[in-house]
Amino acid sequence: MRPLLLALALLPWLAASGPAAADDPAQSGAQQVGRVLAVEGKVEATLGAATRRVEQGEGIYLGDWVESQPDARAKIALNDDTELVVGPASRIHVDEFVYDPGKKGGKVLVEVGVGLMRFTTGALEPKSYEVKTPVASIGVRGTVFDLIVASTTAILRDGVIAITTFGGSEVIDRKDHASTVQTSTDEPEKQRPTTDEEEEITEPLRRPFKNELTRSQGRPRIPASIQPPKVDPHQSVPKTNPSPPKMPSHRY
């Protein structure tokens, strides 16, 4: 009976420790490549067969598929300071990440399966970054761009990007200009100003997150070097009678 009682006593511990370890990428030796800066709504990350809900401050790992619900979004910072804003109903994959602060070379490859994403480059050379969609590849020569992936629409916000398919390539070098491609064999359209609909669709990528608003709206702190004047509580303050304002002498 004693072995049976011991086995029964261990069951809760085994049940708790087994799945938890399997769901924690750090426990399996996965490479952490970033962390979550902000999250709103339900966002999950899947690595292998294990899916976990991600929250602010948690790690993002090489090979993660990050997926957001229709009313959710997240901001992710990779270790090289690249920022990814994942919009609602979106799915991205951290495909490749090579970064050593002591070396110049590196590689960041992110895939966007569907939805919205804003990409802001980090510390590596621009040519080190690549973003793929099901029908196109975006080479980064600048800083910030948005993606709408149903077909693929790339919108430049700052810098220069190039959208490439088997059918050709188009460089976008004008702010708030876009190019759309429907299939992997089509030639990307010539860059053009964004439409009102595209600006409306990408609005969740520009909107500040709640925790960012909380920080920005906090009461400013007075530097320690600035000291308020000392006031003697026993000293009376003389009363003054302000003179009335001077009115114009002419009539209207």
Secondary structure, DSSP 8 states (H G I E B T S, - for coil): -HHHHHHHHHHHHHHHHHHHHHH-GGGGT--EEEEEEEEES-EEEEETTEEEE--TT-EEETT-EEEE-TT-EEEEEETTS-EEEE-TT-EEEEEEEEE-TTSS-EEEEEEEEEEEEEEE--SS-GGGEEEE-SS-EEEESSSEEEEEETTEEEEEEES-EEEEETTEEEEE-STTEEEEESSTTS-----EE--HHHHHHTHHHHS--HHHHHHHTS-----TT-------TTS-------------SS--
